[in-house]
Amino acid sequence: MGITPNSVPKIVSALAARTQLGQIMRRARVEHARFVVDRRGEPQVVIMGVKDFLRTFAPQKRVIAAIRAAARKQSKNKLSPRVIDREIRAYRRERVL
């Protein structure tokens, strides 16, 4: 996905975001616009539509399918919650040492 005019975020003040939130949300959803809300010249949050967020940041279906296939191949998909918790505790102990 390349840079499009709507993928370049528009900077809005916190006051403008507060008073025009409905319009900003509509533009984010309908026009796929992105907004950076700043307070006193410092960026604070990003507002973007959910579909745009998922398309930009969430793993693609084929990536998830490849991860699941690799887990099945290594029998990692059959781990019980107890075994997973044990692995997490062991990893955390190693990190502390």
A tleap script that builds the chain and sets N, CA, C and O, in Angstrom:
source leaprc.protein.ff14SB
mol = sequence {
  NMET GLY ILE THR PRO ASN SER VAL PRO LYS
  ILE VAL SER ALA LEU ALA ALA ARG THR GLN
  LEU GLY GLN ILE MET ARG ARG ALA ARG VAL
  GLU HIE ALA ARG PHE VAL VAL ASP ARG ARG
  GLY GLU PRO GLN VAL VAL ILE MET GLY VAL
  LYS ASP PHE LEU ARG THR PHE ALA PRO GLN
  LYS ARG VAL ILE ALA ALA ILE ARG ALA ALA
  ALA ARG LYS GLN SER LYS ASN LYS LEU SER
  PRO ARG VAL ILE ASP ARG GLU ILE ARG ALA
  TYR ARG ARG GLU ARG VAL CLEU
}
set mol.1.N position { 0.843 -1.167 0.000 }
set mol.1.CA position { 0.000 0.000 0.000 }
set mol.1.C position { 0.889 1.230 0.000 }
set mol.1.O position { 1.663 1.423 0.937 }
set mol.2.N position { 0.799 2.055 -1.012 }
set mol.2.CA position { 1.625 3.244 -1.114 }
set mol.2.C position { 1.029 4.404 -0.359 }
set mol.2.O position { -0.030 4.292 0.259 }
set mol.3.N position { 1.723 5.518 -0.417 }
set mol.3.CA position { 1.246 6.720 0.261 }
set mol.3.C position { 0.194 7.371 -0.622 }
set mol.3.O position { 0.437 7.661 -1.793 }
set mol.4.N position { -0.960 7.592 -0.050 }
set mol.4.CA position { -2.037 8.283 -0.743 }
set mol.4.C position { -2.288 9.579 0.010 }
set mol.4.O position { -1.845 9.726 1.149 }
set mol.5.N position { -2.997 10.526 -0.612 }
set mol.5.CA position { -3.254 11.787 0.083 }
set mol.5.C position { -3.908 11.584 1.452 }
set mol.5.O position { -3.629 12.344 2.379 }
set mol.6.N position { -4.768 10.581 1.595 }
set mol.6.CA position { -5.441 10.359 2.872 }
set mol.6.C position { -4.587 9.595 3.864 }
set mol.6.O position { -4.916 9.564 5.049 }
set mol.7.N position { -3.483 8.969 3.414 }
set mol.7.CA position { -2.645 8.234 4.363 }
set mol.7.C position { -1.649 9.162 5.060 }
set mol.7.O position { -1.046 8.782 6.063 }
set mol.8.N position { -1.475 10.369 4.536 }
set mol.8.CA position { -0.625 11.358 5.206 }
set mol.8.C position { -1.483 12.010 6.282 }
set mol.8.O position { -2.494 12.639 5.968 }
set mol.9.N position { -1.095 11.868 7.550 }
set mol.9.CA position { -1.967 12.369 8.624 }
set mol.9.C position { -2.083 13.881 8.633 }
set mol.9.O position { -1.145 14.608 8.306 }
set mol.10.N position { -3.270 14.329 9.021 }
set mol.10.CA position { -3.512 15.755 9.203 }
set mol.10.C position { -3.338 16.051 10.691 }
set mol.10.O position { -3.832 15.303 11.534 }
set mol.11.N position { -2.651 17.116 11.009 }
set mol.11.CA position { -2.414 17.477 12.408 }
set mol.11.C position { -3.540 18.391 12.867 }
set mol.11.O position { -3.837 19.409 12.242 }
set mol.12.N position { -4.161 17.999 13.980 }
set mol.12.CA position { -5.229 18.813 14.564 }
set mol.12.C position { -4.906 19.045 16.035 }
set mol.12.O position { -4.281 18.210 16.689 }
set mol.13.N position { -5.336 20.171 16.532 }
set mol.13.CA position { -5.111 20.462 17.955 }
set mol.13.C position { -6.085 19.638 18.799 }
set mol.13.O position { -7.102 19.152 18.305 }
set mol.14.N position { -5.755 19.494 20.058 }
set mol.14.CA position { -6.633 18.764 20.968 }
set mol.14.C position { -7.989 19.463 21.060 }
set mol.14.O position { -9.025 18.803 21.139 }
set mol.15.N position { -7.982 20.784 21.051 }
set mol.15.CA position { -9.242 21.523 21.102 }
set mol.15.C position { -10.091 21.230 19.874 }
set mol.15.O position { -11.288 20.970 19.996 }
set mol.16.N position { -9.472 21.270 18.674 }
set mol.16.CA position { -10.219 20.975 17.443 }
set mol.16.C position { -10.747 19.548 17.465 }
set mol.16.O position { -11.878 19.299 17.048 }
set mol.17.N position { -9.943 18.616 17.946 }
set mol.17.CA position { -10.380 17.216 18.011 }
set mol.17.C position { -11.567 17.087 18.966 }
set mol.17.O position { -12.508 16.343 18.691 }
set mol.18.N position { -11.524 17.795 20.063 }
set mol.18.CA position { -12.603 17.716 21.052 }
set mol.18.C position { -13.896 18.313 20.483 }
set mol.18.O position { -14.974 17.749 20.672 }
set mol.19.N position { -13.791 19.441 19.793 }
set mol.19.CA position { -15.002 20.113 19.310 }
set mol.19.C position { -15.517 19.543 17.998 }
set mol.19.O position { -16.686 19.732 17.662 }
set mol.20.N position { -14.654 18.841 17.241 }
set mol.20.CA position { -15.054 18.314 15.931 }
set mol.20.C position { -14.886 16.802 15.848 }
set mol.20.O position { -14.655 16.262 14.766 }
set mol.21.N position { -15.002 16.115 16.983 }
set mol.21.CA position { -14.735 14.678 17.012 }
set mol.21.C position { -15.637 13.900 16.057 }
set mol.21.O position { -15.164 12.998 15.366 }
set mol.22.N position { -16.900 14.227 16.009 }
set mol.22.CA position { -17.824 13.523 15.110 }
set mol.22.C position { -17.390 13.618 13.658 }
set mol.22.O position { -17.388 12.619 12.939 }
set mol.23.N position { -17.022 14.817 13.225 }
set mol.23.CA position { -16.581 15.030 11.841 }
set mol.23.C position { -15.259 14.305 11.581 }
set mol.23.O position { -15.082 13.709 10.519 }
set mol.24.N position { -14.344 14.349 12.530 }
set mol.24.CA position { -13.059 13.659 12.376 }
set mol.24.C position { -13.278 12.156 12.271 }
set mol.24.O position { -12.662 11.493 11.437 }
set mol.25.N position { -14.158 11.616 13.118 }
set mol.25.CA position { -14.447 10.181 13.069 }
set mol.25.C position { -15.066 9.796 11.728 }
set mol.25.O position { -14.704 8.770 11.152 }
set mol.26.N position { -15.986 10.601 11.230 }
set mol.26.CA position { -16.620 10.313 9.942 }
set mol.26.C position { -15.587 10.315 8.819 }
set mol.26.O position { -15.581 9.420 7.974 }
set mol.27.N position { -14.715 11.322 8.812 }
set mol.27.CA position { -13.687 11.392 7.762 }
set mol.27.C position { -12.715 10.220 7.862 }
set mol.27.O position { -12.272 9.689 6.844 }
set mol.28.N position { -12.385 9.820 9.086 }
set mol.28.CA position { -11.486 8.677 9.270 }
set mol.28.C position { -12.135 7.403 8.737 }
set mol.28.O position { -11.470 6.574 8.116 }
set mol.29.N position { -13.428 7.253 8.980 }
set mol.29.CA position { -14.128 6.041 8.550 }
set mol.29.C position { -14.436 6.054 7.060 }
set mol.29.O position { -14.145 5.083 6.362 }
set mol.30.N position { -15.019 7.140 6.563 }
set mol.30.CA position { -15.492 7.198 5.184 }
set mol.30.C position { -14.363 7.492 4.199 }
set mol.30.O position { -14.258 6.841 3.159 }
set mol.31.N position { -13.527 8.463 4.522 }
set mol.31.CA position { -12.477 8.906 3.591 }
set mol.31.C position { -11.116 8.275 3.877 }
set mol.31.O position { -10.145 8.548 3.172 }
set mol.32.N position { -11.043 7.430 4.909 }
set mol.32.CA position { -9.786 6.797 5.325 }
set mol.32.C position { -8.721 7.841 5.670 }
set mol.32.O position { -7.528 7.623 5.458 }
set mol.33.N position { -9.172 8.971 6.203 }
set mol.33.CA position { -8.240 10.028 6.618 }
set mol.33.C position { -7.619 9.642 7.952 }
set mol.33.O position { -8.214 8.917 8.749 }
set mol.34.N position { -6.420 10.138 8.175 }
set mol.34.CA position { -5.712 9.916 9.440 }
set mol.34.C position { -5.417 11.265 10.073 }
set mol.34.O position { -5.118 12.240 9.384 }
set mol.35.N position { -5.507 11.304 11.401 }
set mol.35.CA position { -5.295 12.545 12.127 }
set mol.35.C position { -4.313 12.306 13.267 }
set mol.35.O position { -4.369 11.278 13.942 }
set mol.36.N position { -3.416 13.259 13.474 }
set mol.36.CA position { -2.551 13.261 14.642 }
set mol.36.C position { -3.035 14.413 15.511 }
set mol.36.O position { -3.064 15.564 15.075 }
set mol.37.N position { -3.410 14.096 16.734 }
set mol.37.CA position { -3.890 15.117 17.662 }
set mol.37.C position { -2.706 15.560 18.507 }
set mol.37.O position { -2.028 14.750 19.139 }
set mol.38.N position { -2.474 16.876 18.502 }
set mol.38.CA position { -1.351 17.369 19.304 }
set mol.38.C position { -1.848 18.287 20.408 }
set mol.38.O position { -2.895 18.925 20.299 }
set mol.39.N position { -1.077 18.328 21.451 }
set mol.39.CA position { -1.350 19.214 22.581 }
set mol.39.C position { -0.076 19.997 22.840 }
set mol.39.O position { 0.975 19.423 23.125 }
set mol.40.N position { -0.179 21.296 22.740 }
set mol.40.CA position { 0.967 22.184 22.933 }
set mol.40.C position { 2.133 21.824 22.013 }
set mol.40.O position { 3.294 21.879 22.419 }
set mol.41.N position { 1.815 21.457 20.776 }
set mol.41.CA position { 2.852 21.161 19.795 }
set mol.41.C position { 3.435 19.763 19.869 }
set mol.41.O position { 4.313 19.427 19.074 }
set mol.42.N position { 2.970 18.930 20.807 }
set mol.42.CA position { 3.475 17.558 20.949 }
set mol.42.C position { 2.414 16.571 20.487 }
set mol.42.O position { 1.285 16.622 20.975 }
set mol.43.N position { 2.743 15.668 19.555 }
set mol.43.CA position { 1.772 14.653 19.127 }
set mol.43.C position { 1.368 13.778 20.309 }
set mol.43.O position { 2.212 13.347 21.094 }
set mol.44.N position { 0.073 13.523 20.424 }
set mol.44.CA position { -0.444 12.741 21.541 }
set mol.44.C position { -1.064 11.414 21.093 }
set mol.44.O position { -0.735 10.362 21.639 }
set mol.45.N position { -1.956 11.460 20.105 }
set mol.45.CA position { -2.656 10.258 19.644 }
set mol.45.C position { -2.884 10.334 18.140 }
set mol.45.O position { -2.785 11.395 17.523 }
set mol.46.N position { -3.191 9.173 17.573 }
set mol.46.CA position { -3.546 9.080 16.161 }
set mol.46.C position { -4.992 8.610 16.076 }
set mol.46.O position { -5.401 7.703 16.800 }
set mol.47.N position { -5.752 9.223 15.199 }
set mol.47.CA position { -7.125 8.792 14.941 }
set mol.47.C position { -7.179 8.300 13.504 }
set mol.47.O position { -6.807 9.010 12.570 }
set mol.48.N position { -7.650 7.073 13.348 }
set mol.48.CA position { -7.828 6.494 12.011 }
set mol.48.C position { -8.974 5.499 12.078 }
set mol.48.O position { -9.318 5.013 13.156 }
set mol.49.N position { -9.562 5.196 10.937 }
set mol.49.CA position { -10.657 4.243 10.891 }
set mol.49.C position { -10.186 2.834 11.214 }
set mol.49.O position { -9.017 2.498 11.024 }
set mol.50.N position { -11.106 2.019 11.701 }
set mol.50.CA position { -10.773 0.652 12.082 }
set mol.50.C position { -10.295 -0.155 10.879 }
set mol.50.O position { -9.299 -0.872 10.979 }
set mol.51.N position { -10.977 -0.054 9.757 }
set mol.51.CA position { -10.561 -0.807 8.560 }
set mol.51.C position { -9.163 -0.396 8.123 }
set mol.51.O position { -8.346 -1.241 7.757 }
set mol.52.N position { -8.892 0.897 8.162 }
set mol.52.CA position { -7.568 1.400 7.805 }
set mol.52.C position { -6.523 0.862 8.777 }
set mol.52.O position { -5.436 0.461 8.359 }
set mol.53.N position { -6.845 0.852 10.071 }
set mol.53.CA position { -5.935 0.326 11.085 }
set mol.53.C position { -5.643 -1.149 10.820 }
set mol.53.O position { -4.483 -1.561 10.816 }
set mol.54.N position { -6.678 -1.937 10.601 }
set mol.54.CA position { -6.485 -3.373 10.367 }
set mol.54.C position { -5.673 -3.628 9.109 }
set mol.54.O position { -4.800 -4.496 9.096 }
set mol.55.N position { -5.952 -2.882 8.063 }
set mol.55.CA position { -5.213 -3.051 6.803 }
set mol.55.C position { -3.745 -2.658 6.975 }
set mol.55.O position { -2.869 -3.249 6.344 }
set mol.56.N position { -3.473 -1.672 7.819 }
set mol.56.CA position { -2.124 -1.167 7.989 }
set mol.56.C position { -1.305 -1.955 9.006 }
set mol.56.O position { -0.128 -2.230 8.769 }
set mol.57.N position { -1.907 -2.319 10.129 }
set mol.57.CA position { -1.136 -2.870 11.240 }
set mol.57.C position { -1.408 -4.329 11.579 }
set mol.57.O position { -0.543 -4.987 12.157 }
set mol.58.N position { -2.557 -4.844 11.246 }
set mol.58.CA position { -2.877 -6.232 11.600 }
set mol.58.C position { -2.230 -7.177 10.590 }
set mol.58.O position { -2.108 -6.840 9.412 }
set mol.59.N position { -1.815 -8.358 11.049 }
set mol.59.CA position { -1.225 -9.319 10.110 }
set mol.59.C position { -2.243 -9.742 9.055 }
set mol.59.O position { -3.440 -9.831 9.330 }
set mol.60.N position { -1.762 -9.996 7.870 }
set mol.60.CA position { -2.626 -10.447 6.793 }
set mol.60.C position { -3.030 -11.897 7.036 }
set mol.60.O position { -2.343 -12.632 7.744 }
set mol.61.N position { -4.146 -12.298 6.445 }
set mol.61.CA position { -4.669 -13.642 6.651 }
set mol.61.C position { -3.648 -14.707 6.278 }
set mol.61.O position { -3.533 -15.722 6.965 }
set mol.62.N position { -2.909 -14.490 5.203 }
set mol.62.CA position { -1.946 -15.525 4.785 }
set mol.62.C position { -0.775 -15.628 5.772 }
set mol.62.O position { -0.198 -16.703 5.938 }
set mol.63.N position { -0.425 -14.518 6.424 }
set mol.63.CA position { 0.630 -14.557 7.446 }
set mol.63.C position { 0.150 -15.363 8.646 }
set mol.63.O position { 0.877 -16.208 9.169 }
set mol.64.N position { -1.078 -15.095 9.074 }
set mol.64.CA position { -1.639 -15.847 10.196 }
set mol.64.C position { -1.748 -17.321 9.836 }
set mol.64.O position { -1.440 -18.180 10.662 }
set mol.65.N position { -2.179 -17.625 8.620 }
set mol.65.CA position { -2.285 -19.022 8.192 }
set mol.65.C position { -0.920 -19.695 8.202 }
set mol.65.O position { -0.815 -20.858 8.593 }
set mol.66.N position { 0.129 -18.992 7.782 }
set mol.66.CA position { 1.483 -19.567 7.779 }
set mol.66.C position { 1.968 -19.824 9.208 }
set mol.66.O position { 2.609 -20.841 9.475 }
set mol.67.N position { 1.664 -18.911 10.117 }
set mol.67.CA position { 2.048 -19.098 11.520 }
set mol.67.C position { 1.332 -20.317 12.099 }
set mol.67.O position { 1.944 -21.128 12.794 }
set mol.68.N position { 0.045 -20.444 11.815 }
set mol.68.CA position { -0.718 -21.599 12.316 }
set mol.68.C position { -0.191 -22.903 11.723 }
set mol.68.O position { -0.079 -23.904 12.430 }
set mol.69.N position { 0.134 -22.896 10.430 }
set mol.69.CA position { 0.662 -24.109 9.793 }
set mol.69.C position { 1.994 -24.511 10.418 }
set mol.69.O position { 2.234 -25.694 10.660 }
set mol.70.N position { 2.856 -23.540 10.677 }
set mol.70.CA position { 4.142 -23.841 11.309 }
set mol.70.C position { 3.937 -24.387 12.713 }
set mol.70.O position { 4.654 -25.294 13.136 }
set mol.71.N position { 2.967 -23.847 13.441 }
set mol.71.CA position { 2.673 -24.339 14.790 }
set mol.71.C position { 2.167 -25.775 14.736 }
set mol.71.O position { 2.563 -26.606 15.553 }
set mol.72.N position { 1.295 -26.067 13.780 }
set mol.72.CA position { 0.798 -27.443 13.634 }
set mol.72.C position { 1.922 -28.395 13.283 }
set mol.72.O position { 1.993 -29.504 13.812 }
set mol.73.N position { 2.802 -27.963 12.390 }
set mol.73.CA position { 3.921 -28.810 11.956 }
set mol.73.C position { 4.841 -29.143 13.126 }
set mol.73.O position { 5.379 -30.248 13.195 }
set mol.74.N position { 5.026 -28.203 14.040 }
set mol.74.CA position { 5.900 -28.403 15.196 }
set mol.74.C position { 5.118 -28.889 16.417 }
set mol.74.O position { 5.671 -28.957 17.515 }
set mol.75.N position { 3.849 -29.226 16.239 }
set mol.75.CA position { 2.957 -29.684 17.312 }
set mol.75.C position { 2.816 -28.657 18.432 }
set mol.75.O position { 2.536 -29.022 19.574 }
set mol.76.N position { 3.004 -27.401 18.122 }
set mol.76.CA position { 2.857 -26.334 19.121 }
set mol.76.C position { 1.385 -25.999 19.356 }
set mol.76.O position { 1.033 -25.379 20.359 }
set mol.77.N position { 0.532 -26.413 18.422 }
set mol.77.CA position { -0.880 -26.107 18.565 }
set mol.77.C position { -1.568 -27.001 19.589 }
set mol.77.O position { -2.747 -26.802 19.883 }
set mol.78.N position { -0.856 -27.981 20.138 }
set mol.78.CA position { -1.448 -28.916 21.091 }
set mol.78.C position { -0.996 -28.646 22.522 }
set mol.78.O position { -1.262 -29.454 23.412 }
set mol.79.N position { -0.323 -27.532 22.757 }
set mol.79.CA position { 0.139 -27.210 24.099 }
set mol.79.C position { -1.047 -26.826 24.989 }
set mol.79.O position { -1.924 -26.065 24.581 }
set mol.80.N position { -1.055 -27.362 26.197 }
set mol.80.CA position { -2.118 -27.021 27.139 }
set mol.80.C position { -1.791 -25.686 27.797 }
set mol.80.O position { -0.637 -25.257 27.793 }
set mol.81.N position { -2.797 -25.030 28.359 }
set mol.81.CA position { -2.530 -23.773 29.075 }
set mol.81.C position { -1.512 -23.950 30.201 }
set mol.81.O position { -0.719 -23.046 30.465 }
set mol.82.N position { -1.530 -25.093 30.858 }
set mol.82.CA position { -0.579 -25.357 31.942 }
set mol.82.C position { 0.856 -25.378 31.409 }
set mol.82.O position { 1.758 -24.810 32.024 }
set mol.83.N position { 1.062 -26.031 30.269 }
set mol.83.CA position { 2.404 -26.095 29.677 }
set mol.83.C position { 2.844 -24.708 29.221 }
set mol.83.O position { 4.005 -24.337 29.396 }
set mol.84.N position { 1.939 -23.953 28.646 }
set mol.84.CA position { 2.258 -22.597 28.197 }
set mol.84.C position { 2.666 -21.736 29.396 }
set mol.84.O position { 3.661 -21.015 29.332 }
set mol.85.N position { 1.899 -21.812 30.489 }
set mol.85.CA position { 2.243 -21.050 31.697 }
set mol.85.C position { 3.613 -21.458 32.233 }
set mol.85.O position { 4.383 -20.603 32.672 }
set mol.86.N position { 3.921 -22.739 32.203 }
set mol.86.CA position { 5.218 -23.225 32.679 }
set mol.86.C position { 6.349 -22.657 31.816 }
set mol.86.O position { 7.388 -22.254 32.338 }
set mol.87.N position { 6.144 -22.627 30.502 }
set mol.87.CA position { 7.155 -22.066 29.591 }
set mol.87.C position { 7.368 -20.581 29.859 }
set mol.87.O position { 8.501 -20.100 29.847 }
set mol.88.N position { 6.289 -19.863 30.097 }
set mol.88.CA position { 6.395 -18.426 30.373 }
set mol.88.C position { 7.166 -18.185 31.671 }
set mol.88.O position { 8.036 -17.316 31.726 }
set mol.89.N position { 6.847 -18.955 32.713 }
set mol.89.CA position { 7.567 -18.798 33.985 }
set mol.89.C position { 9.049 -19.100 33.826 }
set mol.89.O position { 9.896 -18.388 34.366 }
set mol.90.N position { 9.363 -20.167 33.075 }
set mol.90.CA position { 10.783 -20.522 32.873 }
set mol.90.C position { 11.503 -19.413 32.120 }
set mol.90.O position { 12.636 -19.072 32.460 }
set mol.91.N position { 10.870 -18.850 31.111 }
set mol.91.CA position { 11.481 -17.769 30.346 }
set mol.91.C position { 11.723 -16.553 31.229 }
set mol.91.O position { 12.780 -15.927 31.160 }
set mol.92.N position { 10.742 -16.225 32.054 }
set mol.92.CA position { 10.894 -15.057 32.937 }
set mol.92.C position { 12.013 -15.270 33.947 }
set mol.92.O position { 12.755 -14.339 34.257 }
set mol.93.N position { 12.137 -16.494 34.463 }
set mol.93.CA position { 13.242 -16.782 35.404 }
set mol.93.C position { 14.590 -16.605 34.715 }
set mol.93.O position { 15.517 -16.055 35.310 }
set mol.94.N position { 14.713 -17.057 33.482 }
set mol.94.CA position { 15.976 -16.914 32.734 }
set mol.94.C position { 16.308 -15.448 32.529 }
set mol.94.O position { 17.469 -15.053 32.634 }
set mol.95.N position { 15.314 -14.649 32.243 }
set mol.95.CA position { 15.544 -13.214 32.004 }
set mol.95.C position { 16.029 -12.503 33.249 }
set mol.95.O position { 16.859 -11.599 33.156 }
set mol.96.N position { 15.537 -12.886 34.401 }
set mol.96.CA position { 15.915 -12.236 35.654 }
set mol.96.C position { 17.355 -12.564 36.022 }
set mol.96.O position { 18.075 -11.710 36.540 }
set mol.97.N position { 17.779 -13.792 35.758 }
set mol.97.CA position { 19.121 -14.217 36.116 }
set mol.97.C position { 20.126 -13.570 35.264 }
set mol.97.O position { 21.322 -13.813 35.425 }
savepdb mol mol.pdb
quit
